[in-house]
Amino acid sequence: MKGSQSGQVFEWGSRLSVAAGIAEAMAVMHEDGIAHGNLKSMNILFNKTMDPCISEYGLMVEENNQDQSLLSPLNNSSIKQDDLELVPPQHMSSAFKVDIYAFGVVLLELLTGKLVQKNGFDLPNWVQSVVREEWTVEVFDNALISEGASEERMVNMLQVALKCINPFPSERPTMSQVSHMINAIKEEEEKSISFAL
């Protein structure tokens, strides 16, 4: 998260653009009734212009197992569009809430420079404990602090991430709401840059 393979610094403006791009793509997927099911930073690839591309997404399909319904992610190439009708709306809603939580974790990775996959590190709990102790600035990647990124906008992005990882799924925002919040932060960043010029 701190840099690319070419050794370039992953600065605040790039991280903000990545967050906005992923949020927008996820919002479109959710509006089309498609849950990702396995969103994590390892499934976000970059093209030559450093635009994020979401990979390994699937659809949720209901399986019956002794009168209980289970959701299981399947490779989207093995499913037809008609199969979407098999998924009850309440299950898709819960799959979307899982995606929103996962997106919140990706936001935390962008803000902290720490990866969840390392040694089972519980990034959401760590961030929440630091924020509870009112040491909010301590969560941000030192590279962002040293480049002089806007603390206000980083805190605003952190607030979006904390809404996404809310332990109560019903209180999490929709991906459309998340996309709107992140785009508002991005617009503020762009205004401040153009004002500074």
C-alpha positions as a Markdown table, in Angstrom:
| # | Residue | x | y | z |
|---|---|---|---|---|
| 1 | Met | 0.0 | 0.0 | 0.0 |
| 2 | Lys | 2.9 | 2.4 | 0.6 |
| 3 | Gly | 4.3 | 2.3 | -2.9 |
| 4 | Ser | 4.1 | 0.6 | -6.2 |
| 5 | Gln | 6.5 | -2.0 | -7.8 |
| 6 | Ser | 8.3 | 0.8 | -9.6 |
| 7 | Gly | 9.2 | 2.4 | -6.2 |
| 8 | Gln | 6.8 | 5.4 | -6.7 |
| 9 | Val | 5.3 | 6.9 | -3.5 |
| 10 | Phe | 1.6 | 6.1 | -3.1 |
| 11 | Glu | 0.6 | 9.7 | -2.1 |
| 12 | Trp | -2.6 | 11.0 | -0.7 |
| 13 | Gly | -4.2 | 12.1 | -4.0 |
| 14 | Ser | -3.6 | 8.7 | -5.5 |
| 15 | Arg | -5.0 | 6.9 | -2.5 |
| 16 | Leu | -8.1 | 9.2 | -2.6 |
| 17 | Ser | -8.6 | 8.5 | -6.3 |
| 18 | Val | -8.2 | 4.7 | -5.7 |
| 19 | Ala | -10.8 | 4.8 | -2.9 |
| 20 | Ala | -13.2 | 6.8 | -5.1 |
| 21 | Gly | -12.8 | 4.5 | -8.1 |
| 22 | Ile | -13.4 | 1.4 | -6.0 |
| 23 | Ala | -16.4 | 2.9 | -4.2 |
| 24 | Glu | -17.9 | 3.9 | -7.5 |
| 25 | Ala | -17.4 | 0.5 | -9.1 |
| 26 | Met | -18.8 | -1.3 | -6.0 |
| 27 | Ala | -21.9 | 1.1 | -6.0 |
| 28 | Val | -22.6 | 0.2 | -9.6 |
| 29 | Met | -22.2 | -3.5 | -8.9 |
| 30 | His | -24.6 | -3.3 | -5.9 |
| 31 | Glu | -27.1 | -1.2 | -8.0 |
| 32 | Asp | -27.0 | -4.0 | -10.6 |
| 33 | Gly | -27.7 | -6.6 | -7.8 |
| 34 | Ile | -24.1 | -8.0 | -7.8 |
| 35 | Ala | -22.3 | -8.6 | -4.6 |
| 36 | His | -18.5 | -9.0 | -4.7 |
| 37 | Gly | -18.3 | -11.6 | -1.9 |
| 38 | Asn | -14.5 | -11.4 | -1.6 |
| 39 | Leu | -13.4 | -7.8 | -1.6 |
| 40 | Lys | -9.9 | -7.2 | -0.3 |
| 41 | Ser | -6.8 | -5.3 | -1.3 |
| 42 | Met | -5.3 | -8.4 | -3.0 |
| 43 | Asn | -8.3 | -8.3 | -5.4 |
| 44 | Ile | -7.7 | -4.7 | -6.5 |
| 45 | Leu | -5.4 | -4.5 | -9.5 |
| 46 | Phe | -4.1 | -1.4 | -11.2 |
| 47 | Asn | -3.9 | -0.7 | -14.9 |
| 48 | Lys | -1.1 | 1.4 | -16.6 |
| 49 | Thr | -2.7 | 4.7 | -15.5 |
| 50 | Met | -3.0 | 3.4 | -11.9 |
| 51 | Asp | -6.8 | 3.2 | -12.2 |
| 52 | Pro | -8.1 | 0.5 | -9.8 |
| 53 | Cys | -9.7 | -2.6 | -11.3 |
| 54 | Ile | -11.7 | -5.0 | -9.1 |
| 55 | Ser | -11.0 | -8.7 | -9.7 |
| 56 | Glu | -12.4 | -12.0 | -8.4 |
| 57 | Tyr | -15.9 | -10.9 | -7.8 |
| 58 | Gly | -18.8 | -13.4 | -7.8 |
| 59 | Leu | -22.4 | -13.7 | -7.3 |
| 60 | Met | -24.2 | -15.0 | -4.3 |
| 61 | Val | -26.4 | -18.0 | -4.9 |
| 62 | Glu | -28.7 | -19.7 | -2.5 |
| 63 | Glu | -28.1 | -23.3 | -1.6 |
| 64 | Asn | -30.6 | -25.4 | 0.4 |
| 65 | Asn | -29.1 | -27.5 | 3.2 |
| 66 | Gln | -31.7 | -29.1 | 5.5 |
| 67 | Asp | -34.1 | -26.2 | 5.3 |
| 68 | Gln | -31.3 | -23.6 | 5.9 |
| 69 | Ser | -30.2 | -21.2 | 3.3 |
| 70 | Leu | -26.5 | -20.5 | 2.9 |
| 71 | Leu | -24.8 | -18.0 | 0.7 |
| 72 | Ser | -21.8 | -19.1 | -1.2 |
| 73 | Pro | -19.6 | -17.1 | -3.6 |
| 74 | Leu | -19.3 | -18.7 | -7.0 |
| 75 | Asn | -17.2 | -17.8 | -10.0 |
| 76 | Asn | -19.4 | -15.5 | -12.1 |
| 77 | Ser | -18.5 | -17.4 | -15.3 |
| 78 | Ser | -20.3 | -20.4 | -14.1 |
| 79 | Ile | -23.6 | -18.6 | -13.5 |
| 80 | Lys | -26.3 | -17.2 | -15.9 |
| 81 | Gln | -28.1 | -13.9 | -15.4 |
| 82 | Asp | -31.3 | -15.8 | -14.7 |
| 83 | Asp | -29.7 | -17.4 | -11.6 |
| 84 | Leu | -29.9 | -14.0 | -9.8 |
| 85 | Glu | -33.6 | -14.7 | -9.3 |
| 86 | Leu | -32.7 | -17.5 | -6.9 |
| 87 | Val | -31.3 | -15.1 | -4.3 |
| 88 | Pro | -33.8 | -13.7 | -1.9 |
| 89 | Pro | -33.5 | -10.0 | -1.4 |
| 90 | Gln | -32.7 | -10.3 | 2.3 |
| 91 | His | -29.7 | -12.4 | 1.4 |
| 92 | Met | -28.4 | -10.0 | -1.2 |
| 93 | Ser | -28.8 | -7.2 | 1.3 |
| 94 | Ser | -26.6 | -9.1 | 3.8 |
| 95 | Ala | -24.1 | -9.8 | 1.1 |
| 96 | Phe | -23.9 | -6.1 | 0.3 |
| 97 | Lys | -23.3 | -5.3 | 4.0 |
| 98 | Val | -20.4 | -7.7 | 4.0 |
| 99 | Asp | -19.0 | -6.0 | 0.9 |
| 100 | Ile | -19.4 | -2.6 | 2.7 |
| 101 | Tyr | -17.5 | -3.9 | 5.7 |
| 102 | Ala | -14.7 | -5.3 | 3.4 |
| 103 | Phe | -14.5 | -1.9 | 1.6 |
| 104 | Gly | -14.1 | -0.2 | 5.0 |
| 105 | Val | -11.1 | -2.4 | 5.7 |
| 106 | Val | -9.6 | -1.5 | 2.3 |
| 107 | Leu | -10.1 | 2.2 | 3.2 |
| 108 | Leu | -8.3 | 1.6 | 6.5 |
| 109 | Glu | -5.4 | 0.0 | 4.6 |
| 110 | Leu | -5.2 | 3.0 | 2.4 |
| 111 | Leu | -5.2 | 5.4 | 5.4 |
| 112 | Thr | -2.8 | 3.4 | 7.6 |
| 113 | Gly | -0.4 | 1.8 | 5.1 |
| 114 | Lys | -0.9 | -1.5 | 7.0 |
| 115 | Leu | -2.2 | -4.7 | 5.4 |
| 116 | Val | -4.7 | -6.9 | 7.1 |
| 117 | Gln | -3.1 | -10.1 | 5.6 |
| 118 | Lys | 0.0 | -9.7 | 7.7 |
| 119 | Asn | 0.1 | -12.2 | 10.6 |
| 120 | Gly | -3.6 | -12.0 | 11.2 |
| 121 | Phe | -3.4 | -8.3 | 12.3 |
| 122 | Asp | -6.8 | -7.1 | 13.2 |
| 123 | Leu | -6.7 | -3.6 | 11.6 |
| 124 | Pro | -10.4 | -2.6 | 12.3 |
| 125 | Asn | -10.0 | -3.3 | 16.0 |
| 126 | Trp | -6.7 | -1.6 | 16.2 |
| 127 | Val | -8.0 | 1.6 | 14.5 |
| 128 | Gln | -11.2 | 1.6 | 16.6 |
| 129 | Ser | -9.1 | 1.4 | 19.8 |
| 130 | Val | -6.8 | 4.2 | 18.7 |
| 131 | Val | -9.7 | 6.4 | 17.8 |
| 132 | Arg | -11.4 | 5.6 | 21.1 |
| 133 | Glu | -8.3 | 6.8 | 22.9 |
| 134 | Glu | -8.5 | 10.0 | 20.8 |
| 135 | Trp | -5.1 | 9.4 | 19.2 |
| 136 | Thr | -6.7 | 9.6 | 15.7 |
| 137 | Val | -3.6 | 11.0 | 14.0 |
| 138 | Glu | -1.7 | 7.9 | 15.1 |
| 139 | Val | -3.6 | 5.7 | 12.7 |
| 140 | Phe | -2.4 | 7.5 | 9.6 |
| 141 | Asp | 0.5 | 6.3 | 7.4 |
| 142 | Asn | 3.6 | 8.3 | 8.3 |
| 143 | Ala | 4.2 | 8.8 | 4.6 |
| 144 | Leu | 0.9 | 10.7 | 4.4 |
| 145 | Ile | 1.8 | 12.9 | 7.4 |
| 146 | Ser | 5.2 | 13.6 | 6.0 |
| 147 | Glu | 3.9 | 14.7 | 2.6 |
| 148 | Gly | 1.6 | 17.2 | 4.3 |
| 149 | Ala | -1.7 | 15.5 | 3.3 |
| 150 | Ser | -4.8 | 17.3 | 4.7 |
| 151 | Glu | -5.4 | 15.9 | 8.2 |
| 152 | Glu | -9.0 | 17.1 | 8.0 |
| 153 | Arg | -9.7 | 15.1 | 4.8 |
| 154 | Met | -7.9 | 12.0 | 6.1 |
| 155 | Val | -10.1 | 12.2 | 9.3 |
| 156 | Asn | -13.2 | 12.5 | 7.1 |
| 157 | Met | -12.1 | 9.4 | 5.1 |
| 158 | Leu | -11.5 | 7.6 | 8.4 |
| 159 | Gln | -15.0 | 8.5 | 9.5 |
| 160 | Val | -16.3 | 6.9 | 6.3 |
| 161 | Ala | -14.3 | 3.8 | 6.9 |
| 162 | Leu | -15.6 | 3.5 | 10.5 |
| 163 | Lys | -19.2 | 3.8 | 9.2 |
| 164 | Cys | -18.4 | 0.9 | 6.8 |
| 165 | Ile | -17.0 | -1.3 | 9.5 |
| 166 | Asn | -19.8 | -0.6 | 12.0 |
| 167 | Pro | -20.4 | -3.9 | 13.9 |
| 168 | Phe | -24.1 | -3.5 | 13.3 |
| 169 | Pro | -24.7 | -4.3 | 9.6 |
| 170 | Ser | -28.0 | -2.5 | 9.5 |
| 171 | Glu | -26.2 | 0.7 | 10.4 |
| 172 | Arg | -23.7 | 0.6 | 7.6 |
| 173 | Pro | -24.2 | 3.0 | 4.7 |
| 174 | Thr | -25.0 | 1.7 | 1.2 |
| 175 | Met | -22.2 | 1.7 | -1.3 |
| 176 | Ser | -23.9 | 4.6 | -3.2 |
| 177 | Gln | -23.8 | 6.6 | 0.0 |
| 178 | Val | -20.1 | 5.7 | 0.6 |
| 179 | Ser | -19.3 | 6.6 | -3.0 |
| 180 | His | -21.0 | 10.0 | -2.5 |
| 181 | Met | -19.1 | 10.7 | 0.7 |
| 182 | Ile | -15.7 | 9.8 | -0.8 |
| 183 | Asn | -16.4 | 11.9 | -3.9 |
| 184 | Ala | -17.2 | 14.9 | -1.7 |
| 185 | Ile | -13.8 | 14.4 | 0.1 |
| 186 | Lys | -12.1 | 14.1 | -3.3 |
| 187 | Glu | -13.8 | 17.3 | -4.6 |
| 188 | Glu | -12.7 | 19.2 | -1.5 |
| 189 | Glu | -9.1 | 17.9 | -2.1 |
| 190 | Glu | -9.2 | 19.0 | -5.8 |
| 191 | Lys | -10.6 | 22.5 | -4.8 |
| 192 | Ser | -7.8 | 23.0 | -2.3 |
| 193 | Ile | -5.2 | 22.0 | -4.9 |
| 194 | Ser | -6.5 | 24.4 | -7.5 |
| 195 | Phe | -6.9 | 27.2 | -4.9 |
| 196 | Ala | -3.2 | 26.6 | -3.8 |
| 197 | Leu | -2.1 | 27.0 | -7.5 |
